[in-house]
Amino acid sequence: MDVINAKEVAGLHKKQRIINKNVIMLVISLTVGVGGVYLTKDFIEKKINYYRSQLEKTEKMVTLVVPNRNIPRGSIVSLRDFVKRDIPAKYAHKNAVTQATFNTAVGQKVSFDITEGRPLLWAHLEGGVYPTFSGKLEPGTRALSFTVDKVNSISGFLQPNDKIDLLLDYNDQVIPIIQNLHVVATGNKTRIDKTGRQVADPYSIITVVVTPEIAEKITLARTLGKITALLRPPHDEKPISDEPMTVARLFNKPKPIKSVQKRLEKKEKGIEYIIGGSGS
């Protein structure tokens, strides 16, 4: 057996150290790689679970209305120019018109240009920041509220959008004064009694849309006598007779007719003159 010199032994030891070092580096690399894969997989799974939980959350939504074209200032809000759009409630503008309130906005005039796809806001409308009743009135009309007797107002069955005729009880006559009025609101008249409690009087308040002239007539009629409201069928546009109901008509008595002779005598009657003086 040949004797291995010291130089060769040293070379073998060096090679062995290099091999061991490479093995160690390989083991470390494999360990780091496996750990990295595990950590990456764990991170990805956590992210997937997070986004899945976000998608599975039941978020509160609200349905707004947005224009399907650019709406210029001065336009009238109409159903054909707007579409519905669902968005998370937390992102909805507090001044936005919703699907539930859109009917109030229909017919109002736009005061500002609205870009297609932008939510409709109450501030865009002439009615102001919030929906107002005045914004629904047509030009040249007025809203008038007045009281009528509870029984005569159909004992609480009168509702908005009904149509009524008004009769005036004046000087032993019942006179039709206004016909086919559109009722927009009803309510009760309240007052504070002696004990400080709020009580409802046996009268109903009716709000109607009228012209200024009709408003003046109703206001004057209220000072003359009692007003009665008659409920009309929804599709009945036929006017009722405007002839006053008198006591004579009530009891089917004929109208008093003056004779022709009396009329002639009244016509021919004039100033009497005394001609001449007294005799001596």
Backbone bond lengths (Angstrom), bond angles and torsions (degrees), N, CA, C in turn:
res aa  C-N    CA-C-N  psi(-1)  N-CA   C-N-CA  omega(-1)  CA-C   N-CA-C  phi
1 M - - - 1.464 - - 1.528 108.32 -
2 D 1.330 113.48 125.57 1.467 118.52 -178.46 1.512 110.18 -69.73
3 V 1.293 112.45 144.93 1.465 118.28 178.44 1.518 108.51 -86.08
4 I 1.331 117.38 126.34 1.469 122.70 -179.24 1.509 108.02 -83.31
5 N 1.290 115.90 123.60 1.460 118.13 -179.19 1.516 111.33 -72.50
6 A 1.273 116.22 169.38 1.472 123.15 -174.76 1.519 111.94 -65.80
7 K 1.315 116.07 -32.88 1.477 120.10 -178.39 1.520 111.04 -66.17
8 E 1.308 116.26 -41.77 1.464 120.53 -179.67 1.524 110.45 -68.55
9 V 1.350 114.87 -38.25 1.467 118.14 179.17 1.520 110.30 -63.30
10 A 1.311 115.27 -40.48 1.470 118.66 179.32 1.515 110.52 -64.44
11 G 1.356 116.55 -37.72 1.470 118.90 179.36 1.509 111.82 -66.02
12 L 1.325 115.80 -38.77 1.476 118.64 179.17 1.526 111.09 -65.23
13 H 1.346 114.07 -41.62 1.476 117.01 178.97 1.533 112.13 -62.52
14 K 1.318 116.39 -36.95 1.475 120.92 179.33 1.515 110.90 -65.52
15 K 1.344 115.62 -44.38 1.468 119.67 177.96 1.519 111.09 -61.69
16 Q 1.354 114.75 -39.44 1.469 118.62 -179.26 1.514 110.55 -64.15
17 R 1.366 114.90 -40.00 1.455 118.05 179.24 1.532 111.70 -64.81
18 I 1.325 116.14 -38.19 1.473 120.62 179.53 1.521 110.27 -64.80
19 I 1.347 115.62 -41.76 1.458 119.73 179.87 1.520 110.40 -64.61
20 N 1.337 114.61 -44.85 1.464 118.22 179.68 1.535 111.56 -61.91
21 K 1.337 114.56 -39.83 1.461 119.53 179.08 1.523 111.05 -62.85
22 N 1.328 115.52 -42.98 1.482 119.96 179.61 1.519 111.05 -64.95
23 V 1.329 115.00 -38.60 1.466 118.98 178.75 1.526 110.23 -64.23
24 I 1.322 114.06 -43.47 1.465 118.47 -179.98 1.532 110.28 -62.46
25 M 1.350 116.82 -44.76 1.456 121.05 179.44 1.525 111.13 -61.77
26 L 1.340 115.22 -38.70 1.471 119.41 178.96 1.518 111.00 -65.16
27 V 1.349 114.17 -43.34 1.461 118.20 179.13 1.520 110.77 -62.91
28 I 1.352 115.99 -42.57 1.469 119.88 179.57 1.522 110.22 -63.45
29 S 1.341 115.38 -43.16 1.464 119.56 -179.23 1.526 111.06 -62.73
30 L 1.322 114.82 -43.08 1.463 118.44 178.99 1.526 110.45 -63.97
31 T 1.340 116.08 -41.10 1.461 119.74 -179.83 1.525 111.25 -63.60
32 V 1.336 115.21 -45.72 1.468 119.70 178.49 1.524 110.64 -63.44
33 G 1.327 116.19 -41.94 1.461 119.69 -179.98 1.523 111.99 -62.20
34 V 1.339 115.13 -46.41 1.462 119.03 179.18 1.529 110.53 -62.49
35 G 1.353 115.03 -42.20 1.463 118.23 178.25 1.511 112.43 -64.35
36 G 1.354 116.04 -39.42 1.458 119.74 178.20 1.520 112.08 -64.17
37 V 1.319 114.96 -42.15 1.467 118.82 178.17 1.525 110.64 -62.50
38 Y 1.322 115.40 -41.87 1.462 119.20 -179.70 1.529 110.84 -64.26
39 L 1.368 114.44 -46.68 1.464 117.96 -178.95 1.533 111.36 -65.33
40 T 1.334 116.46 -39.50 1.464 119.98 178.65 1.520 110.87 -63.73
41 K 1.319 115.91 -44.41 1.461 120.39 178.51 1.525 110.97 -61.71
42 D 1.334 115.59 -42.22 1.464 119.81 179.68 1.531 110.59 -64.84
43 F 1.350 116.21 -41.13 1.469 120.06 179.20 1.530 111.09 -63.69
44 I 1.341 115.28 -44.52 1.467 119.54 -179.63 1.519 110.84 -64.09
45 E 1.319 117.60 -42.53 1.461 120.67 179.79 1.526 111.33 -63.30
46 K 1.346 115.23 -40.34 1.455 118.50 178.06 1.520 111.27 -63.75
47 K 1.345 117.68 -41.15 1.455 121.10 178.71 1.525 111.00 -64.90
48 I 1.321 116.42 -42.27 1.466 120.36 178.98 1.520 110.24 -61.92
49 N 1.320 116.00 -44.96 1.465 119.25 179.29 1.530 111.47 -63.85
50 Y 1.341 116.48 -35.67 1.465 119.94 179.40 1.528 110.85 -65.19
51 Y 1.341 115.58 -50.20 1.467 118.58 -178.89 1.528 111.74 -66.64
52 R 1.328 115.97 -33.66 1.461 119.22 177.42 1.529 109.87 -64.87
53 S 1.337 117.15 -41.35 1.464 120.12 179.36 1.527 110.63 -66.03
54 Q 1.351 116.80 -34.38 1.458 119.52 177.40 1.521 111.52 -66.78
55 L 1.342 115.28 -40.27 1.460 119.37 179.60 1.517 111.81 -69.26
56 E 1.332 116.29 -31.16 1.455 119.91 -176.85 1.524 112.21 -81.94
57 K 1.337 118.28 -9.83 1.456 120.13 178.59 1.523 110.35 -67.49
58 T 1.340 116.15 140.54 1.466 121.24 176.41 1.522 107.91 -88.60
59 E 1.331 116.05 99.68 1.455 120.89 -177.54 1.518 109.96 -91.32
60 K 1.326 116.41 137.83 1.457 121.51 179.39 1.517 109.84 -68.80
61 M 1.336 116.35 127.13 1.452 122.53 -178.39 1.524 110.25 -114.01
62 V 1.320 115.82 158.64 1.460 121.70 175.79 1.523 107.82 -137.08
63 T 1.334 115.91 144.21 1.461 121.10 -178.62 1.521 109.43 -100.24
64 L 1.334 115.82 114.00 1.455 122.41 177.74 1.518 109.88 -102.78
65 V 1.320 116.44 171.25 1.470 120.79 175.51 1.521 108.23 -116.93
66 V 1.324 115.16 135.67 1.466 121.16 -179.22 1.526 108.20 -130.17
67 P 1.333 117.90 148.51 1.459 120.09 179.55 1.530 111.35 -72.83
68 N 1.317 115.72 141.81 1.467 119.88 176.36 1.526 112.19 -90.25
69 R 1.320 116.65 7.55 1.463 123.31 174.78 1.525 107.41 -157.48
70 N 1.323 116.65 168.33 1.459 119.62 175.72 1.528 109.48 -68.40
71 I 1.326 116.41 127.36 1.463 121.70 -178.71 1.527 108.75 -103.37
72 P 1.336 118.31 113.69 1.466 119.71 -179.98 1.521 112.23 -78.32
73 R 1.309 115.44 156.23 1.458 121.83 177.69 1.524 110.32 -59.56
74 G 1.329 116.31 137.56 1.458 121.66 -178.97 1.515 113.55 97.37
75 S 1.348 117.34 -9.79 1.468 120.39 178.22 1.522 110.47 -72.58
76 I 1.324 115.51 159.35 1.462 122.32 176.34 1.527 108.53 -100.89
77 V 1.321 116.46 130.76 1.468 121.24 -179.94 1.523 109.27 -64.99
78 S 1.336 116.27 126.30 1.463 121.37 179.50 1.523 109.26 -135.39
79 L 1.320 116.17 159.68 1.460 121.49 -177.03 1.525 112.19 -64.14
80 R 1.323 117.63 -34.51 1.470 120.44 -174.07 1.528 113.22 -71.14
81 D 1.340 117.73 -16.72 1.461 120.68 -175.42 1.522 113.35 -96.88
82 F 1.336 118.36 0.73 1.457 120.44 -175.15 1.527 110.58 -133.55
83 V 1.332 114.91 149.31 1.462 122.00 177.89 1.530 108.88 -129.21
84 K 1.340 115.39 164.21 1.459 120.81 179.67 1.526 110.58 -86.66
85 R 1.326 115.10 149.62 1.463 119.95 175.82 1.517 108.92 -148.44
86 D 1.350 116.65 125.47 1.466 122.44 179.53 1.527 109.41 -90.69
87 I 1.324 116.41 129.24 1.464 121.97 176.74 1.519 108.42 -137.90
88 P 1.337 117.39 158.01 1.470 119.09 175.98 1.531 110.76 -59.23
89 A 1.310 115.91 137.28 1.466 120.44 -176.14 1.522 112.13 -59.48
90 K 1.338 116.99 -31.84 1.471 119.14 -177.16 1.525 111.88 -69.88
91 Y 1.344 117.10 -17.34 1.466 120.05 178.97 1.528 112.03 -99.35
92 A 1.325 117.70 -4.75 1.468 120.88 -176.52 1.522 110.33 -78.13
93 H 1.330 115.47 138.81 1.469 121.21 176.68 1.521 108.33 -68.53
94 K 1.330 116.98 135.00 1.465 120.89 -177.35 1.524 112.23 -66.18
95 N 1.343 116.98 -17.09 1.453 122.09 -179.27 1.528 112.29 -100.25
96 A 1.365 115.79 8.37 1.467 120.02 -175.62 1.523 112.10 -75.86
97 V 1.328 115.21 148.53 1.469 121.77 175.07 1.520 107.97 -83.05
98 T 1.313 117.51 123.70 1.457 121.93 179.95 1.527 110.53 -94.35
99 Q 1.321 114.51 170.29 1.459 119.18 177.42 1.529 110.64 -59.91
100 A 1.329 117.04 -36.28 1.465 121.29 -177.68 1.520 112.79 -68.40
101 T 1.343 117.05 -28.44 1.469 120.20 -177.02 1.519 112.83 -107.17
102 F 1.333 117.00 5.62 1.470 120.08 -174.45 1.526 112.52 -63.88
103 N 1.343 117.19 -32.97 1.472 119.09 -179.40 1.521 112.03 -60.79
104 T 1.337 116.51 -29.57 1.460 119.78 177.37 1.526 110.98 -68.66
105 A 1.335 116.15 -32.97 1.467 120.49 -178.53 1.528 112.15 -78.23
106 V 1.339 116.89 -26.79 1.466 120.39 -178.05 1.531 109.85 -61.55
107 G 1.338 115.61 130.77 1.454 120.76 179.60 1.517 113.63 96.34
108 Q 1.353 117.12 -12.80 1.457 119.69 178.41 1.532 110.19 -84.28
109 K 1.302 115.00 156.66 1.467 120.85 -178.71 1.526 110.00 -90.87
110 V 1.348 114.69 141.27 1.454 121.63 179.77 1.527 109.38 -85.32
111 S 1.338 116.87 127.61 1.463 121.65 -178.66 1.528 112.97 -92.80
112 F 1.347 117.54 -15.09 1.458 121.45 -178.24 1.525 109.01 -135.65
113 D 1.340 116.27 153.77 1.462 120.43 174.76 1.528 109.31 -65.74
114 I 1.337 116.47 140.09 1.466 121.62 179.20 1.523 108.05 -122.16
115 T 1.328 116.33 125.61 1.459 121.27 -179.64 1.522 110.36 -77.94
116 E 1.323 115.08 144.03 1.469 120.61 178.22 1.526 110.67 -54.77
117 G 1.335 115.76 132.64 1.456 121.01 178.18 1.511 115.52 87.77
118 R 1.344 117.71 -12.32 1.466 120.41 177.06 1.521 109.61 -83.33
119 P 1.351 118.69 138.95 1.474 120.36 -179.43 1.526 111.79 -59.34
120 L 1.326 115.79 142.47 1.461 121.63 175.21 1.522 108.89 -76.04
121 L 1.339 117.06 128.83 1.458 122.63 179.06 1.523 109.68 -111.23
122 W 1.344 115.29 152.36 1.460 118.78 175.66 1.520 110.73 -62.73
123 A 1.337 116.33 -27.89 1.457 120.10 179.08 1.525 112.27 -67.85
124 H 1.357 117.20 -18.60 1.467 120.28 177.11 1.521 112.09 -72.73
125 L 1.339 117.75 -16.91 1.455 121.58 -170.27 1.524 111.41 -99.86
126 E 1.328 114.89 155.58 1.458 120.51 178.78 1.513 112.00 -63.94
127 G 1.348 116.87 -25.93 1.462 120.82 -178.09 1.515 113.19 -63.07
128 G 1.351 118.74 -18.48 1.458 120.92 178.54 1.510 112.10 114.14
129 V 1.328 114.83 -166.33 1.455 120.76 -176.32 1.514 111.52 -65.35
130 Y 1.316 118.02 -38.91 1.450 122.47 -179.65 1.518 109.48 -117.67
131 P 1.336 118.64 155.53 1.458 120.03 179.92 1.518 111.61 -62.41
132 T 1.315 116.95 129.98 1.458 121.36 179.96 1.515 109.76 -121.63
133 F 1.325 114.70 153.28 1.458 119.36 179.13 1.518 111.18 -67.20
134 S 1.331 116.19 -35.19 1.462 119.85 -178.11 1.515 111.74 -62.27
135 G 1.350 116.40 -28.13 1.453 119.66 179.22 1.516 113.44 -67.97
136 K 1.337 117.30 -15.10 1.465 121.11 179.98 1.522 112.61 -92.07
137 L 1.337 117.31 -9.94 1.450 119.79 -178.14 1.526 110.70 -77.27
138 E 1.329 115.46 138.93 1.452 120.65 176.59 1.527 109.48 -76.66
139 P 1.343 117.58 152.65 1.466 119.63 176.79 1.531 110.76 -57.91
140 G 1.320 116.17 137.38 1.460 120.76 179.64 1.508 114.39 88.13
141 T 1.338 118.18 1.19 1.467 121.12 179.34 1.521 109.82 -114.15
142 R 1.320 114.85 164.55 1.459 121.37 178.10 1.524 108.94 -139.11
143 A 1.322 115.98 153.77 1.469 121.44 173.07 1.522 107.85 -99.46
144 L 1.325 116.38 126.15 1.462 122.08 -177.75 1.518 109.51 -123.53
145 S 1.328 116.73 129.00 1.466 121.87 176.64 1.526 109.19 -111.65
146 F 1.325 116.48 136.47 1.454 121.08 178.02 1.520 108.94 -152.45
147 T 1.327 116.95 163.45 1.457 121.89 -177.33 1.518 110.58 -98.80
148 V 1.320 114.66 146.47 1.465 122.05 173.47 1.519 107.39 -134.31
149 D 1.331 116.62 158.95 1.455 121.08 178.45 1.522 110.34 -60.75
150 K 1.341 116.67 140.11 1.463 120.55 -175.12 1.521 112.67 -58.80
151 V 1.343 116.64 -43.33 1.469 119.85 179.66 1.525 110.36 -64.28
152 N 1.333 115.28 -42.61 1.448 119.37 -178.61 1.524 113.04 -71.36
153 S 1.328 117.39 -17.35 1.452 119.89 177.01 1.527 110.61 -93.21
154 I 1.329 115.95 28.95 1.458 124.03 173.59 1.522 111.38 66.37
155 S 1.328 116.53 32.37 1.469 123.95 170.77 1.518 113.34 49.33
156 G 1.311 116.68 45.19 1.454 120.39 175.43 1.509 115.00 88.22
157 F 1.340 119.07 -1.93 1.457 120.59 -179.31 1.526 112.37 -86.21
158 L 1.314 117.38 -6.81 1.448 120.91 178.48 1.523 109.13 -72.39
159 Q 1.343 116.66 132.50 1.450 121.69 -176.16 1.522 110.21 -133.00
160 P 1.343 117.48 160.42 1.460 119.63 174.58 1.527 111.40 -56.72
161 N 1.324 115.18 146.02 1.475 125.47 -177.53 1.521 113.32 79.95
162 D 1.345 117.64 -2.09 1.460 119.62 171.84 1.530 109.66 -73.88
163 K 1.336 115.06 163.59 1.459 120.78 175.89 1.525 108.96 -119.60
164 I 1.329 115.72 142.87 1.456 120.26 -175.36 1.524 110.73 -136.93
165 D 1.346 114.69 160.03 1.458 123.04 167.84 1.524 107.16 -112.48
166 L 1.326 116.58 146.27 1.459 120.72 179.34 1.526 110.30 -110.75
167 L 1.333 115.34 131.58 1.464 122.32 176.41 1.520 108.64 -114.79
168 L 1.325 115.45 142.89 1.457 121.09 178.61 1.520 109.88 -112.56
169 D 1.339 116.51 124.96 1.462 122.87 174.95 1.527 107.53 -91.21
170 Y 1.351 116.21 105.14 1.455 120.67 -172.75 1.530 110.58 -145.01
171 N 1.331 115.91 126.04 1.463 121.99 172.61 1.535 112.22 53.35
172 D 1.343 115.86 51.29 1.466 122.70 179.00 1.526 112.52 60.98
173 Q 1.326 116.76 27.75 1.457 121.21 175.96 1.532 108.70 -137.12
174 V 1.334 115.37 151.70 1.462 121.38 172.07 1.523 106.52 -114.86
175 I 1.329 115.57 117.47 1.463 120.75 -170.18 1.526 109.70 -119.67
176 P 1.346 118.68 124.10 1.472 119.91 172.07 1.533 109.13 -66.63
177 I 1.300 117.16 122.97 1.472 118.87 -177.49 1.535 112.17 -107.64
178 I 1.336 117.71 -42.06 1.467 121.67 -179.71 1.527 107.97 -137.22
179 Q 1.328 116.65 138.99 1.455 120.43 -178.71 1.537 110.57 -124.47
180 N 1.334 114.09 151.56 1.474 122.38 173.10 1.530 112.68 59.13
181 L 1.320 116.20 49.08 1.462 121.21 177.86 1.526 110.32 -84.15
182 H 1.328 116.69 141.56 1.463 122.45 178.87 1.524 109.29 -92.00
183 V 1.333 116.82 117.78 1.463 122.08 179.27 1.529 108.92 -85.75
184 V 1.335 117.01 126.74 1.463 120.28 -179.53 1.526 112.21 -108.08
185 A 1.340 117.97 -16.88 1.465 119.89 178.90 1.520 109.07 -161.57
186 T 1.335 115.46 153.39 1.465 121.82 176.18 1.526 108.29 -136.97
187 G 1.320 115.86 159.53 1.458 119.72 178.44 1.506 110.92 -174.73
188 N 1.325 115.71 -179.87 1.461 121.96 179.54 1.524 110.27 -109.30
189 K 1.310 115.28 146.71 1.462 121.39 175.20 1.524 107.87 -84.19
190 T 1.324 116.61 126.94 1.459 121.16 -178.61 1.529 109.99 -116.10
191 R 1.342 114.60 157.21 1.459 120.48 177.96 1.526 108.08 -150.75
192 I 1.328 115.70 167.43 1.469 121.54 178.03 1.519 108.17 -101.59
193 D 1.341 116.93 123.53 1.463 119.57 -178.33 1.526 110.60 -83.69
194 K 1.336 116.91 -174.02 1.458 121.80 -175.30 1.524 112.50 -64.85
195 T 1.326 117.02 -25.82 1.465 119.88 -179.58 1.526 112.33 -86.25
196 G 1.334 116.62 -2.62 1.459 119.87 179.77 1.511 113.90 91.08
197 R 1.331 117.44 3.01 1.459 120.66 179.25 1.522 111.07 -86.94
198 Q 1.320 114.98 149.71 1.461 120.47 177.14 1.528 109.16 -88.53
199 V 1.328 116.49 122.54 1.464 121.27 -178.17 1.519 108.99 -125.83
200 A 1.333 115.29 156.27 1.464 121.41 179.55 1.523 109.41 -98.01
201 D 1.312 115.83 128.52 1.459 120.86 176.40 1.530 109.88 -77.81
202 P 1.361 116.85 156.71 1.471 119.75 179.83 1.526 111.93 -75.74
203 Y 1.321 116.66 49.52 1.455 122.02 176.87 1.517 108.53 -135.53
204 S 1.288 115.98 153.84 1.452 121.10 177.10 1.517 109.77 -116.60
205 I 1.319 115.12 145.10 1.452 121.13 177.30 1.520 108.76 -101.10
206 I 1.311 116.55 128.80 1.458 122.60 179.75 1.520 108.42 -116.23
207 T 1.319 116.63 133.34 1.457 121.82 174.80 1.521 108.12 -112.48
208 V 1.323 115.78 126.34 1.468 121.42 -178.01 1.526 109.13 -127.44
209 V 1.331 115.34 157.53 1.467 121.58 175.61 1.523 107.68 -100.28
210 V 1.330 116.92 121.00 1.456 121.91 -174.52 1.522 109.62 -139.42
211 T 1.332 115.47 169.51 1.458 120.38 169.98 1.522 108.65 -80.33
212 P 1.311 118.59 161.12 1.477 119.59 177.90 1.525 112.63 -56.57
213 E 1.341 118.76 -36.41 1.463 121.47 -179.85 1.524 111.30 -64.47
214 I 1.333 116.83 -44.73 1.470 119.99 179.07 1.528 109.93 -66.39
215 A 1.328 117.10 -35.49 1.468 120.11 176.68 1.520 110.34 -60.15
216 E 1.321 117.30 -40.03 1.457 121.13 178.24 1.528 110.99 -65.66
217 K 1.335 116.99 -39.97 1.467 120.28 -179.87 1.522 111.09 -64.32
218 I 1.323 116.27 -44.31 1.468 119.68 -179.42 1.524 110.26 -65.99
219 T 1.314 116.52 -41.54 1.471 120.60 179.17 1.528 110.68 -60.77
220 L 1.335 117.46 -44.00 1.460 120.67 178.41 1.521 111.12 -66.96
221 A 1.326 117.00 -41.71 1.463 120.74 -179.32 1.524 111.37 -60.20
222 R 1.313 117.66 -35.34 1.465 120.88 -179.82 1.525 111.73 -64.23
223 T 1.327 117.17 -27.87 1.464 120.12 179.19 1.519 112.30 -81.33
224 L 1.336 117.32 -15.50 1.460 121.23 -176.17 1.525 113.49 -93.49
225 G 1.325 117.12 -33.02 1.463 119.18 -176.41 1.519 111.33 -171.83
226 K 1.310 115.46 -165.23 1.458 122.31 -177.74 1.530 110.38 -87.21
227 I 1.344 116.41 137.66 1.460 121.88 -179.74 1.527 109.61 -103.09
228 T 1.315 115.34 132.71 1.461 122.22 177.92 1.526 108.95 -113.76
229 A 1.354 116.47 134.99 1.464 121.63 177.50 1.518 109.33 -103.18
230 L 1.327 116.51 126.76 1.466 122.58 176.79 1.520 109.36 -107.24
231 L 1.323 116.57 126.25 1.458 120.88 -179.89 1.523 110.88 -78.14
232 R 1.325 116.41 130.99 1.466 122.60 179.82 1.533 110.34 -97.98
233 P 1.338 117.53 149.80 1.468 119.30 168.26 1.533 109.02 -62.75
234 P 1.317 117.90 149.32 1.471 120.30 -172.83 1.521 114.91 -60.70
235 H 1.345 118.10 -30.09 1.469 119.90 -176.08 1.531 112.69 -109.70
236 D 1.318 117.12 13.07 1.467 120.69 -179.66 1.526 109.38 -91.05
237 E 1.321 116.34 109.50 1.465 121.51 179.13 1.527 111.52 -106.01
238 K 1.344 117.71 -0.05 1.454 120.97 -175.46 1.526 110.37 -71.77
239 P 1.338 117.60 129.54 1.463 119.69 179.90 1.525 111.41 -71.66
240 I 1.330 116.05 148.25 1.459 120.82 174.88 1.533 108.42 -88.52
241 S 1.319 116.42 164.86 1.461 120.77 179.77 1.526 109.96 -63.27
242 D 1.331 115.75 136.61 1.461 119.19 178.84 1.528 112.31 -95.02
243 E 1.359 116.19 11.19 1.459 119.85 178.06 1.524 109.40 -76.31
244 P 1.324 118.26 128.93 1.465 120.92 -178.46 1.528 111.56 -61.88
245 M 1.318 115.56 146.02 1.456 121.22 173.22 1.528 107.07 -90.05
246 T 1.334 114.99 114.83 1.463 121.42 -179.37 1.522 109.65 -106.77
247 V 1.341 115.52 172.51 1.461 119.86 176.64 1.521 109.90 -62.90
248 A 1.332 117.09 -39.37 1.466 120.60 179.08 1.516 111.10 -61.19
249 R 1.338 117.30 -44.26 1.468 120.37 178.26 1.517 111.14 -66.58
250 L 1.328 115.98 -36.94 1.462 120.00 -179.30 1.522 110.96 -59.04
251 F 1.343 117.07 -39.87 1.466 121.28 -178.35 1.528 112.19 -101.03
252 N 1.343 115.65 16.84 1.475 121.10 176.80 1.529 112.51 55.90
253 K 1.318 116.24 38.01 1.452 119.63 177.19 1.524 109.16 -90.40
254 P 1.344 117.31 143.17 1.469 119.29 179.02 1.522 110.62 -67.77
255 K 1.307 114.06 152.93 1.454 118.98 178.21 1.519 109.85 -69.21
256 P 1.327 119.14 140.00 1.469 121.25 175.70 1.529 109.93 -64.18
257 I 1.358 115.52 126.53 1.467 120.71 -178.10 1.519 108.48 -117.85
258 K 1.285 118.28 123.59 1.451 122.69 176.76 1.524 109.47 -78.35
259 S 1.308 115.22 141.06 1.468 119.74 179.82 1.516 110.56 -68.32
260 V 1.295 114.33 156.62 1.469 120.02 178.72 1.518 110.22 -61.38
261 Q 1.365 115.72 -39.05 1.453 120.09 -178.98 1.528 111.19 -60.73
262 K 1.346 115.85 -43.16 1.449 118.94 -179.23 1.516 111.29 -64.89
263 R 1.341 116.24 -37.79 1.457 119.30 178.63 1.517 110.49 -65.72
264 L 1.337 116.19 -40.18 1.467 119.97 179.27 1.524 111.13 -66.27
265 E 1.341 114.68 -42.16 1.459 118.04 179.49 1.524 110.68 -62.17
266 K 1.322 115.82 -38.93 1.455 119.49 179.80 1.516 110.56 -66.89
267 K 1.353 114.36 -35.76 1.461 118.97 -179.38 1.516 111.33 -71.04
268 E 1.372 116.38 -39.49 1.456 120.19 -175.84 1.515 113.20 -81.72
269 K 1.316 116.43 -15.33 1.457 119.33 -177.64 1.522 109.82 -69.77
270 G 1.335 116.45 130.39 1.455 120.34 -178.60 1.509 110.39 -137.33
271 I 1.318 114.79 -158.06 1.468 120.41 179.98 1.527 109.11 -83.06
272 E 1.311 117.57 132.52 1.463 121.82 178.57 1.530 110.28 -87.95
273 Y 1.316 114.65 134.69 1.464 120.30 179.16 1.543 109.31 -113.39
274 I 1.326 118.56 141.04 1.477 124.26 174.42 1.518 107.82 -103.20
275 I 1.351 115.93 116.32 1.467 121.26 -176.02 1.539 109.56 -104.06
276 G 1.302 116.96 133.99 1.474 120.65 178.86 1.496 112.01 92.55
277 G 1.368 114.94 177.02 1.454 119.82 -179.85 1.504 110.91 -124.06
278 S 1.287 116.61 -172.53 1.457 121.65 179.56 1.535 110.27 -80.50
279 G 1.305 118.47 145.44 1.465 122.94 -179.46 1.546 111.35 -76.12
280 S 1.360 114.85 155.39 1.466 117.91 -179.91 1.505 109.67 -86.56
